[in-house]
Amino acid sequence: GFQMALWWEPGNDTVGLVTRSRRVVETMRDLLGEQELYHLSSKLIMKSPKSGGAFAWHQDYGYFYENGILFPDCGSVSIPLDPCYRENGCLQIIPGSHKLGRLDHRKKGDLASVDTERLEEIIKVLGE
């Protein structure tokens, strides 16, 4: 399995400082333009090697939408603390999938994922 900590306001701890760092803020501004930037949430996930299952394919915007963000003008930042490879479960992105719009997700426990059949069709068209 995995352990997860989730918080909704950046504090004065290390994660809060990273959230407000010039590098993160300026990168988001470069990507999203001059619109107001704000922090939705921070999450720390600890998953031991060779334990638990994979995280299912999903769009972060699906979660953002469920938390009141109507438009997909948003971004996520992932900072791995350990080396990440396909073999140990790194973050994987389907190139061009951001142009698909918000996809329907199905909930399984606390997590939501893109329907398996839809995902297979997306991979056929866009690749992995």
MARBA-3410 file (N, C-alpha, C, O; in Angstrom, 1 decimal):
128
0.8,-1.2,0.0,0.0,0.0,0.0,0.9,1.3,0.0,2.1,1.2,-0.3 ~ 0.2,2.3,0.3,0.9,3.6,0.3,0.3,4.5,1.4,-0.8,4.2,1.9 ~ 1.1,5.5,1.8,0.6,6.4,2.8,0.5,7.8,2.1,1.4,8.1,1.3 ~ -0.5,8.6,2.5,-0.6,9.9,1.8,-1.0,10.9,2.9,-1.8,10.7,3.8 ~ -0.3,12.1,2.7,-0.7,13.3,3.5,-1.2,14.3,2.6,-0.6,14.5,1.5
-2.3,14.9,2.9,-2.9,16.0,2.0,-3.2,17.2,2.8,-3.8,17.1,3.9 ~ -2.9,18.3,2.3,-3.2,19.6,3.0,-3.6,20.6,2.0,-3.1,20.6,0.9 ~ -4.4,21.6,2.5,-5.1,22.5,1.6,-4.5,23.9,1.6,-4.8,24.8,0.8 ~ -3.6,24.2,2.6,-3.0,25.5,2.7,-1.5,25.3,2.8,-1.0,24.5,3.6 ~ -0.7,26.1,2.0,0.7,26.0,2.1,1.2,26.6,3.4,0.9,27.8,3.7
1.9,25.8,4.3,2.4,26.3,5.5,3.7,26.9,5.4,4.2,27.2,4.3 ~ 4.4,27.1,6.5,5.8,27.6,6.6,6.8,26.4,6.6,7.9,26.7,7.0 ~ 6.3,25.2,6.3,7.2,24.1,6.3,7.9,24.0,4.9,7.7,24.9,4.1 ~ 8.7,22.9,4.7,9.4,22.8,3.5,8.5,22.7,2.3,8.8,23.4,1.2 ~ 7.4,22.0,2.3,6.5,21.9,1.2,5.9,23.3,0.9,5.7,23.6,-0.3
5.5,24.0,1.9,5.0,25.4,1.7,6.0,26.3,1.0,5.6,27.1,0.2 ~ 7.2,26.2,1.4,8.3,27.0,0.8,8.5,26.6,-0.6,8.7,27.5,-1.5 ~ 8.4,25.3,-1.0,8.5,24.9,-2.3,7.3,25.4,-3.1,7.5,25.9,-4.3 ~ 6.1,25.3,-2.6,4.9,25.8,-3.3,5.1,27.2,-3.7,4.6,27.6,-4.7 ~ 5.6,28.0,-2.8,5.8,29.5,-3.0,7.1,29.9,-3.7,7.4,31.1,-3.8
7.9,28.9,-4.0,9.3,29.2,-4.5,9.2,30.0,-5.8,8.2,29.7,-6.6 ~ 10.1,30.8,-6.1,10.2,31.6,-7.3,10.1,30.6,-8.5,9.5,30.9,-9.5 ~ 10.9,29.6,-8.5,11.0,28.6,-9.6,9.6,28.0,-9.9,9.3,27.9,-11.1 ~ 8.9,27.6,-8.9,7.6,27.0,-9.2,6.6,28.1,-9.7,5.9,27.9,-10.7 ~ 6.5,29.2,-9.0,5.6,30.3,-9.3,5.9,30.8,-10.7,4.9,31.0,-11.5
7.1,31.1,-11.1,7.4,31.6,-12.4,7.2,30.6,-13.5,6.7,31.0,-14.6 ~ 7.4,29.3,-13.2,7.1,28.3,-14.2,5.6,28.2,-14.5,5.2,28.1,-15.6 ~ 4.8,28.2,-13.4,3.4,28.2,-13.6,2.9,29.4,-14.3,2.0,29.3,-15.2 ~ 3.4,30.6,-14.0,3.0,31.8,-14.7,3.4,31.7,-16.2,2.6,32.2,-17.0 ~ 4.6,31.2,-16.5,5.0,31.0,-17.9,4.0,30.1,-18.6,3.7,30.4,-19.8
3.6,29.1,-18.0,2.7,28.1,-18.6,1.2,28.6,-18.7,0.5,28.4,-19.7 ~ 0.8,29.3,-17.7,-0.6,29.7,-17.6,-0.9,31.1,-17.9,-2.1,31.5,-18.0 ~ 0.1,31.9,-18.0,-0.2,33.4,-18.3,-0.3,34.2,-17.1,0.1,33.8,-16.0 ~ -0.8,35.4,-17.2,-0.8,36.3,-16.1,-2.1,36.2,-15.2,-2.3,37.1,-14.4 ~ -2.8,35.1,-15.4,-4.0,35.0,-14.5,-3.5,34.8,-13.0,-2.3,34.4,-12.8
-4.4,35.0,-12.1,-4.1,34.8,-10.7,-3.7,33.4,-10.4,-4.4,32.5,-10.8 ~ -2.6,33.1,-9.7,-2.2,31.8,-9.3,-2.6,31.6,-7.9,-2.6,32.5,-7.1 ~ -3.1,30.3,-7.6,-3.4,30.0,-6.2,-3.1,28.5,-6.0,-3.0,27.7,-6.9 ~ -3.0,28.1,-4.7,-2.6,26.8,-4.3,-3.9,26.1,-4.0,-4.7,26.5,-3.2 ~ -4.2,24.9,-4.6,-5.3,24.1,-4.3,-5.0,23.2,-3.2,-5.7,23.1,-2.1
-3.9,22.4,-3.4,-3.6,21.4,-2.3,-2.1,20.9,-2.5,-1.5,21.1,-3.6 ~ -1.6,20.4,-1.5,-0.3,19.7,-1.6,-0.5,18.3,-1.1,-1.4,18.0,-0.2 ~ 0.3,17.4,-1.7,0.1,16.0,-1.3,1.5,15.3,-1.2,2.4,15.6,-2.1 ~ 1.7,14.5,-0.3,2.9,13.8,-0.1,2.6,12.3,-0.1,1.7,11.9,0.7 ~ 3.1,11.5,-1.0,2.8,10.1,-1.1,4.0,9.3,-0.8,5.1,9.5,-1.4
3.9,8.3,0.1,5.0,7.4,0.4,4.6,6.0,0.0,3.6,5.5,0.6 ~ 5.2,5.4,-0.9,4.9,4.1,-1.4,6.2,3.3,-1.3,7.2,3.6,-2.0 ~ 6.2,2.2,-0.5,7.4,1.4,-0.4,7.6,0.6,-1.7,6.6,0.3,-2.4 ~ 8.8,0.3,-2.0,9.1,-0.5,-3.2,8.5,-1.8,-3.2,8.4,-2.5,-2.1 ~ 8.0,-2.3,-4.3,7.4,-3.6,-4.5,6.3,-3.9,-3.6,6.0,-5.1,-3.2
5.6,-2.9,-3.1,4.4,-3.1,-2.3,3.2,-2.3,-2.9,3.4,-1.3,-3.6 ~ 2.0,-2.8,-2.6,0.8,-2.1,-3.1,0.7,-2.2,-4.6,1.6,-2.8,-5.2 ~ -0.3,-1.6,-5.1,-0.5,-1.6,-6.6,-0.1,-0.3,-7.2,0.4,0.6,-6.6 ~ -0.4,-0.3,-8.5,-0.1,0.9,-9.3,-1.2,1.9,-9.1,-2.3,1.6,-8.7 ~ -0.8,3.2,-9.3,-1.9,4.3,-9.3,-2.5,4.2,-10.7,-1.8,4.1,-11.7
-3.8,4.2,-10.8,-4.5,4.1,-12.0,-4.3,5.4,-12.8,-4.1,6.5,-12.3 ~ -4.4,5.3,-14.2,-4.4,6.5,-15.0,-5.5,7.4,-14.7,-6.7,7.0,-14.5 ~ -5.2,8.7,-14.5,-6.2,9.7,-14.2,-5.7,11.1,-14.7,-4.6,11.2,-15.0 ~ -6.6,12.0,-14.7,-6.3,13.4,-15.0,-6.4,14.1,-13.7,-7.4,14.0,-12.9 ~ -5.4,14.9,-13.3,-5.4,15.7,-12.1,-6.6,16.7,-12.2,-7.3,17.0,-11.2
-6.9,17.2,-13.4,-8.0,18.1,-13.6,-9.3,17.5,-13.2,-10.2,18.2,-12.7 ~ -9.5,16.2,-13.3,-10.7,15.6,-12.8,-10.9,15.8,-11.3,-12.0,16.1,-10.9 ~ -9.8,15.7,-10.6,-9.9,16.0,-9.1,-10.1,17.5,-8.9,-10.9,17.9,-8.0 ~ -9.4,18.3,-9.7,-9.6,19.8,-9.5,-11.0,20.2,-9.8,-11.6,21.0,-9.1 ~ -11.6,19.6,-10.9,-13.0,20.0,-11.2,-14.0,19.6,-10.1,-14.9,20.4,-9.8
-13.7,18.5,-9.5,-14.6,18.1,-8.3,-14.4,19.0,-7.1,-15.2,19.0,-6.2 ~ -13.3,19.8,-7.1,-13.1,20.8,-6.0,-13.4,22.2,-6.5,-12.9,23.1,-5.9 ~ -14.2,22.3,-7.5,-14.7,23.7,-7.8,-14.0,24.4,-8.9,-14.3,25.6,-9.2 ~ -13.0,23.8,-9.5,-12.3,24.5,-10.6,-12.9,24.1,-11.9,-12.8,23.0,-12.4 ~ -13.6,25.1,-12.5,-14.4,24.8,-13.7,-13.6,24.7,-15.0,-14.0,23.9,-15.9
-12.5,25.4,-15.1,-11.8,25.4,-16.3,-10.4,24.7,-16.1,-9.9,24.8,-15.0 ~ -9.9,24.1,-17.2,-8.6,23.4,-17.0,-7.3,24.2,-17.1,-6.3,23.7,-17.4 ~ -7.5,25.5,-16.8,-6.3,26.4,-16.7,-5.6,26.2,-15.4,-5.6,27.1,-14.6 ~ -4.9,25.1,-15.2,-4.3,24.7,-14.0,-3.1,23.8,-14.2,-2.9,23.3,-15.3 ~ -2.3,23.6,-13.2,-1.1,22.8,-13.4,-0.8,22.0,-12.1,-1.3,22.4,-11.0
0.0,21.0,-12.3,0.4,20.2,-11.2,1.9,20.2,-11.2,2.6,20.2,-12.3 ~ 2.5,20.1,-10.0,4.0,20.0,-9.9,4.3,18.7,-9.2,3.7,18.4,-8.1 ~ 5.1,17.9,-9.7,5.5,16.6,-9.1,7.0,16.7,-8.9,7.8,16.9,-9.8 ~ 7.4,16.5,-7.6,8.9,16.5,-7.3,9.2,15.1,-6.6,8.9,15.0,-5.4 ~ 9.7,14.2,-7.3,10.1,12.9,-6.7,11.2,13.0,-5.7,12.2,13.8,-6.0
11.2,12.4,-4.6,12.2,12.4,-3.6,13.2,11.3,-3.9,14.3,11.3,-3.3 ~ 12.8,10.3,-4.6,13.7,9.1,-5.0,13.8,9.0,-6.5,12.9,9.5,-7.2 ~ 14.8,8.4,-7.0,14.9,8.2,-8.5,13.6,7.4,-8.9,13.2,6.4,-8.3 ~ 13.1,7.8,-10.1,11.9,7.2,-10.6,12.1,6.6,-12.0,12.6,7.3,-12.9 ~ 11.7,5.4,-12.2,11.8,4.7,-13.4,10.5,4.0,-13.7,9.7,3.8,-12.7
10.3,3.6,-14.9,9.1,2.8,-15.2,9.0,1.5,-14.3,7.9,1.2,-13.8 ~ 10.2,0.9,-14.0,10.2,-0.3,-13.2,9.8,-0.1,-11.8,9.3,-1.0,-11.1 ~ 9.9,1.1,-11.3,9.5,1.3,-9.9,8.3,2.3,-9.7,8.0,2.8,-8.7 ~ 7.7,2.5,-10.9,6.4,3.2,-10.8,6.4,4.7,-10.9,5.8,5.5,-10.2 ~ 7.2,5.2,-11.9,7.4,6.7,-12.1,6.0,7.2,-12.7,5.2,6.5,-13.2
5.9,8.5,-12.6,4.8,9.3,-13.2,4.9,9.1,-14.7,6.0,9.2,-15.3 ~ 3.8,8.7,-15.3,3.8,8.5,-16.8,2.7,9.5,-17.3,1.6,9.6,-16.8 ~ 3.0,10.0,-18.5,2.1,11.0,-19.1,1.9,10.6,-20.6,2.8,10.2,-21.2 ~ 0.6,10.6,-21.0,0.3,10.3,-22.4,0.5,11.6,-23.2,-0.4,12.5,-23.0 ~ 1.4,11.7,-24.1,1.6,13.0,-24.8,0.4,13.4,-25.6,-0.3,12.5,-26.3
0.0,14.6,-25.5,-1.2,15.1,-26.2,-2.5,14.9,-25.5,-3.5,15.4,-25.9 ~ -2.5,14.2,-24.4,-3.8,13.9,-23.7,-4.4,15.1,-23.0,-5.6,15.1,-22.7 ~ -3.6,16.1,-22.8,-4.2,17.4,-22.3,-5.2,18.0,-23.2,-6.0,18.8,-22.8 ~ -5.1,17.6,-24.5,-6.1,18.2,-25.5,-7.4,17.4,-25.6,-8.3,17.8,-26.3 ~ -7.5,16.3,-24.8,-8.7,15.5,-24.8,-9.9,16.2,-24.1,-11.0,15.8,-24.2
-9.6,17.1,-23.2,-10.6,17.7,-22.3,-10.8,16.8,-21.1,-10.1,15.8,-21.0 ~ -11.7,17.1,-20.3,-11.9,16.3,-19.1,-12.6,15.0,-19.4,-13.7,15.0,-20.0 ~ -12.0,13.9,-19.0,-12.5,12.6,-19.2,-13.3,12.1,-18.0,-13.1,12.5,-16.9 ~ -14.3,11.3,-18.3,-15.1,10.7,-17.2,-14.1,9.8,-16.4,-13.3,9.0,-17.0 ~ -14.3,9.8,-15.1,-13.5,8.9,-14.2,-14.4,8.0,-13.4,-15.6,8.4,-13.1
-14.0,6.9,-13.1,-14.7,5.9,-12.2,-14.0,5.8,-10.9,-12.8,5.6,-10.9 ~ -14.8,5.9,-9.8,-14.2,5.8,-8.5,-14.0,4.3,-8.1,-14.9,3.5,-8.3 ~ -12.8,4.1,-7.5,-12.6,2.8,-6.9,-12.0,3.1,-5.5,-10.8,3.5,-5.4 ~ -12.7,2.9,-4.5,-12.3,3.3,-3.1,-12.1,4.9,-3.1,-13.1,5.6,-3.4 ~ -11.0,5.3,-2.6,-10.7,6.8,-2.6,-10.2,7.3,-3.9,-10.0,8.6,-4.0
-9.8,6.5,-4.8,-9.2,6.9,-6.0,-10.1,6.9,-7.2,-11.0,6.1,-7.2 ~ -9.8,7.7,-8.2,-10.6,7.7,-9.4,-9.7,7.5,-10.6,-8.5,7.9,-10.6 ~ -10.2,6.8,-11.6,-9.4,6.6,-12.8,-10.2,6.6,-14.1,-11.4,6.5,-14.0 ~ -9.5,6.8,-15.2,-10.1,6.8,-16.5,-10.5,5.4,-16.8,-9.8,4.4,-16.5 ~ -11.7,5.2,-17.4,-12.2,3.9,-17.8,-11.2,3.2,-18.6,-10.6,3.8,-19.6
-11.0,1.9,-18.3,-9.9,1.1,-19.0,-10.1,1.0,-20.5,-9.2,1.2,-21.2 ~ -11.4,0.8,-21.0,-11.6,0.8,-22.4,-11.3,2.1,-23.1,-10.7,2.1,-24.2 ~ -11.7,3.2,-22.5,-11.4,4.5,-23.0,-9.9,4.7,-23.1,-9.4,5.3,-24.0 ~ -9.2,4.3,-22.0,-7.7,4.5,-21.9,-7.1,3.7,-23.1,-6.1,4.2,-23.7 ~ -7.5,2.5,-23.3,-6.9,1.7,-24.4,-7.1,2.4,-25.7,-6.1,2.4,-26.6
-8.2,3.0,-26.0,-8.5,3.7,-27.2,-7.6,5.0,-27.3,-7.0,5.3,-28.4 ~ -7.4,5.7,-26.2,-6.5,6.9,-26.2,-5.1,6.5,-26.5,-4.4,7.1,-27.3 ~ -4.6,5.4,-25.9,-3.2,4.9,-26.2,-3.1,4.5,-27.6,-2.0,4.7,-28.2 ~ -4.1,3.9,-28.2,-4.0,3.5,-29.6,-3.8,4.7,-30.5,-3.0,4.6,-31.5 ~ -4.4,5.8,-30.2,-4.3,7.0,-31.0,-3.1,7.8,-30.7,-2.4,8.3,-31.6
-2.8,8.0,-29.4,-1.8,8.9,-29.0,-0.5,8.2,-28.6,0.6,8.9,-28.6 ~ -0.5,7.0,-28.4,0.7,6.2,-27.9,0.9,6.4,-26.4,0.1,7.0,-25.7 ~ 2.0,5.8,-26.0,2.3,5.9,-24.5,3.5,6.8,-24.3,3.9,7.0,-23.1
END
